[in-house]
Amino acid sequence: MSQHVLNREFLLSGRLAEEIRKWSPEVRVLSDEERNASLHQLLDERPERDGRGVWVFAYGSLIWNPMVHFVQREVAHTPDWHRNFCLQTKGGRGTPENPGLMLGLREGGGCTGVAFRIEEALIAPELDLLWRREMVARGYIPRWVPLHDRGGALVGHGIAFTIDPEGPGYCDLPEEVVVRRLATARGRMGTAAEYLYRTRDGLRELEIHCPFVERIAGLVDIEMAALSADDA
């Protein structure tokens, strides 16, 4: 199985959409027109128009692989959403037989992550790239969410990719199934465990403590150790 690297060149080439069609033929990939319409609709709803650009809220892989060009990075908290492994992938970090799992934002609770500010002049190309990554198929609903700094002050509103509960990849799984999938799933983009650990490490590097990610990572450690012992 060849492994693809998720980078700017790969996204701009349109190959991610091609790969998803191969991995998950039952998933309808959005057309360029649909994807662009989604982006323009969100920008039409932009809460702040101060000429300073837009914020993007990262809570998963965008933390350690943002890919977009940004001029500012800040730890930020959004109060009405929490991260959860609720999006399954049958090709990127899994297979149809053993789908991998990725993070999405679900309603309730709160989430601390990273806010990236994209300058005004680069909004169009950088958000186009981001939409090619996150909105290639129907998995997320992009929204403007309030972002607060470590002291609780409102920084502004940022774009966050919240889970689409009507999307084809949405799942709500028992914790033991989540752990098993993360410990065992592998696809063309790598392993689900790598996604988990890189997210955990990215949060730690910024001194962000996420009890949910830490707990799941600890359970995956135990699961992977048990699987290794069984194979020995």
C-alpha positions in Angstrom: 0.0 0.0 0.0 1.6 3.3 -1.1 1.4 6.1 1.4 0.3 9.6 0.4 1.6 12.7 2.1 -1.0 15.4 2.8 0.7 18.6 1.7 -0.1 21.7 -0.3 0.9 20.2 -3.6 -1.2 17.1 -3.1 -4.3 19.2 -2.3 -3.9 21.6 -5.1 -3.5 18.8 -7.6 -7.0 17.5 -6.8 -5.6 14.1 -5.9 -7.3 13.9 -2.5 -10.7 14.0 -4.2 -9.5 11.3 -6.6 -8.3 9.1 -3.7 -11.5 9.5 -1.8 -13.5 8.3 -4.8 -11.3 5.2 -4.8 -11.3 4.6 -1.0 -15.0 5.3 -0.5 -17.0 5.1 -3.7 -20.2 5.4 -1.7 -19.2 8.9 -0.6 -20.1 11.8 -2.9 -17.2 14.1 -3.4 -18.3 17.8 -3.7 -17.9 19.5 -7.0 -15.6 22.5 -7.3 -18.8 24.7 -7.6 -20.3 23.2 -4.4 -17.1 23.6 -2.5 -16.6 27.2 -3.6 -20.2 28.0 -2.8 -19.7 26.7 0.8 -16.6 28.9 1.2 -18.3 32.0 -0.2 -21.4 31.5 2.0 -19.3 31.3 5.1 -17.3 34.4 4.1 -20.6 36.3 3.5 -21.4 35.5 7.2 -18.0 36.8 8.4 -18.5 38.4 11.9 -15.5 40.7 11.8 -14.4 42.8 8.8 -11.6 44.8 10.3 -9.0 44.1 7.6 -6.9 41.9 9.9 -7.8 38.7 8.1 -9.5 35.7 9.5 -8.9 33.2 12.2 -9.0 29.4 11.7 -9.5 27.2 14.8 -7.5 24.0 14.9 -8.3 21.2 17.2 -6.9 18.1 15.5 -4.4 17.6 12.6 -4.5 21.3 11.8 -2.5 21.8 15.0 0.5 19.8 13.8 0.0 20.2 10.1 -1.8 23.5 9.4 -0.4 23.7 5.9 -1.9 27.2 5.4 0.3 30.3 5.5 -0.5 32.3 8.7 0.8 35.5 10.4 -0.2 34.7 14.0 -0.8 31.7 16.1 -2.4 31.7 19.5 -3.8 29.2 22.0 -7.6 29.6 21.9 -10.7 28.2 23.5 -14.2 27.9 22.1 -16.9 27.3 24.7 -19.7 25.5 22.9 -18.0 22.6 21.2 -15.8 19.6 22.2 -13.5 17.4 20.2 -14.5 13.8 19.7 -13.5 10.9 17.5 -16.7 10.9 15.4 -15.6 10.8 11.8 -14.5 7.6 10.2 -12.3 7.2 7.2 -12.1 4.1 5.0 -9.0 5.1 3.2 -7.0 7.9 4.7 -6.1 6.2 7.9 -8.2 3.0 7.7 -9.8 0.6 5.3 -13.4 -0.4 4.5 -12.9 -3.4 6.8 -11.4 -1.4 9.6 -12.1 2.3 9.3 -9.9 4.8 11.0 -11.2 7.6 13.1 -10.6 11.4 13.0 -11.7 14.2 15.3 -14.7 16.4 14.8 -16.2 19.1 17.0 -19.5 18.1 18.6 -21.9 20.4 20.4 -21.5 21.0 24.1 -18.6 21.4 26.5 -15.6 23.4 25.4 -12.4 22.9 23.4 -9.0 24.4 23.7 -6.9 24.4 20.5 -5.0 26.8 18.3 -6.1 29.8 16.4 -4.2 30.7 13.2 -4.7 34.2 11.7 -4.6 34.4 7.9 -3.8 37.9 6.6 -6.5 39.6 4.5 -4.5 39.5 1.2 -4.2 35.7 1.5 -7.8 34.8 2.5 -8.9 33.6 -0.9 -6.0 31.2 -1.8 -5.4 29.9 1.7 -9.1 29.2 2.5 -9.4 27.6 -0.9 -6.6 25.2 0.1 -8.3 24.6 3.5 -11.6 23.8 1.8 -9.9 21.3 -0.5 -8.7 19.6 2.6 -11.6 19.7 4.9 -14.6 20.0 2.6 -13.7 17.6 -0.2 -16.8 15.6 0.8 -19.6 16.0 3.2 -18.1 15.5 6.6 -17.9 18.8 8.4 -20.1 21.9 8.7 -17.9 25.0 8.8 -19.0 27.7 11.3 -17.8 30.9 12.9 -17.2 30.2 16.6 -16.1 32.6 19.3 -12.4 32.3 20.3 -11.1 33.3 23.7 -7.4 33.6 24.8 -5.9 31.9 27.9 -7.1 34.8 30.0 -10.7 34.4 28.8 -10.8 37.5 26.7 -12.6 37.3 23.3 -10.0 37.3 20.5 -12.7 37.2 17.8 -14.5 34.6 15.8 -12.8 31.8 13.8 -13.6 29.2 11.3 -14.1 25.8 12.9 -15.0 22.5 11.1 -17.8 21.0 13.2 -19.0 17.5 12.5 -21.9 17.0 10.2 -24.2 14.4 12.0 -25.9 13.7 8.7 -22.7 13.1 6.8 -21.7 9.7 5.5 -18.7 9.4 7.7 -20.3 10.4 11.0 -20.2 7.8 13.8 -21.0 7.6 17.5 -19.1 4.6 18.9 -18.5 3.1 22.3 -15.2 4.0 23.8 -13.8 0.5 23.5 -14.5 0.5 19.7 -12.9 3.9 19.3 -9.8 2.6 21.1 -9.6 -0.6 19.1 -10.0 1.3 15.8 -7.3 3.9 16.7 -4.9 1.1 17.8 -5.4 -1.0 14.6 -6.5 1.0 11.6 -4.1 1.9 8.8 -4.7 3.5 5.4 -2.9 5.3 2.6 -2.2 8.4 4.8 -0.8 6.3 7.7 -2.2 4.9 10.9 -5.0 6.2 13.1 -2.7 5.9 16.1 -0.2 8.3 14.4 -3.0 10.8 14.0 -3.9 10.5 17.7 -0.4 10.7 19.0 0.6 13.6 16.8 -2.5 15.5 18.0 -1.7 14.7 21.6 2.0 15.8 21.2 0.9 19.0 19.4 -1.3 19.9 22.3 1.4 19.1 24.8 4.0 21.3 23.0 1.6 24.2 23.4 1.0 23.3 27.1 -2.6 22.5 26.4 -4.0 19.7 28.5 -6.9 17.9 27.0 -8.1 15.1 29.3 -10.1 13.5 26.5 -7.1 13.1 24.2 -4.8 12.0 27.0 -7.3 9.4 28.2 -7.8 7.9 24.7 -4.1 7.9 24.0 -3.4 6.1 27.3 -6.0 3.4 26.4 -4.6 3.0 22.9 -1.2 2.5 24.5 -2.6 -0.3 26.5 -4.4 -1.8 23.6 -1.4 -1.7 21.3 0.8 -3.3 24.0 -1.8 -6.1 24.4 -1.9 -6.7 20.7 1.9 -6.9 20.5 2.0 -9.4 23.3 -0.6 -11.5 21.6 1.5 -11.5 18.4 4.7 -12.4 20.2 
